């Protein structure tokens, strides 16, 4: 009974925490005169990726390689197809052209790099400490570019009239409290759902790709939907793209630096699927510079098919 209570409490913390986190983050963006897309790609992406970081690093330390890697791949596929798809299914989402030209393709390059590392294992996903450090260097480069763009945008918009925002202190409090609620909510959901799934006899890989991936991606899902409903579309899309980049470069970078990861060939297939889905969604976004409701529904259907595939596999 306690497990189910913690599961419900986790959902409540996630939803309310995401609401506070979005309000505080968008307010900080306006106070600093930084585009919401940059905030979504950095602060919000880091906050919502915290559960993945915690789960994957803990799994790596425990030598549970299957959960460490399948959590990241499963979360990225969920973020891309379900989080973005759900937001678009509710209402068509205009997509920031800057994200389309740089960050979105960069997320595909990160997935391709992960695939290349895996193929060096000759049929096994084998990522050692050197590859992990390479991912971390690319992550630092990504963050440095985002900071540079933020400073440039702030300089260009220095004379813009200030919109009505929360006070600086209140904005920071909202972000901190929201982030804490999201992290604890995510942990409650992951731990409870994993225990429930294990009791039903699900395998470690399947739990990582579905239950754990879903649980650790709930912050992205709730945060992006809340942001989209509040009209913060750049924050919603930036959150998903930024989180996917963080998951591969930062989380896998740290996890594999702690403990090299070696997995079965199935993880390579999931990486290829992630790249195919990423290219498809990028095509949808480029076609009309937005994601339509029909495309969002189609993405959700594709994810349902993928879920059936991994269960059968």
Protein Blocks (a to p, Z undefined) as FASTA:
>chain_A
ZZmmmmmmmmmmmmmmmmmmmmmmmmmmmmnopafklmmmmmmmmmmmmmmmmmmmmmmm
nopaklmmmmmmmmmmmmmmmmmmmmmmmpccdddfklmmmmmmmmmmmmmmmmmmmmmn
nopacddfklmmmmmmmmmmmmmmmmmmmmmmmmmmmmpccdddddfklmmmmmmmmmmm
mmmmmmmmmmmmmmmmmmnopafklmmmmmmmmmmmmmmmmmmmmmmmnopamlmmmmmm
mmmmmmmmmmmmmmmmmpccdddfklmmmmmmmmmmmmmmmmmmmmnopacfklmmmmmm
mmmmmmmmmmmZZ
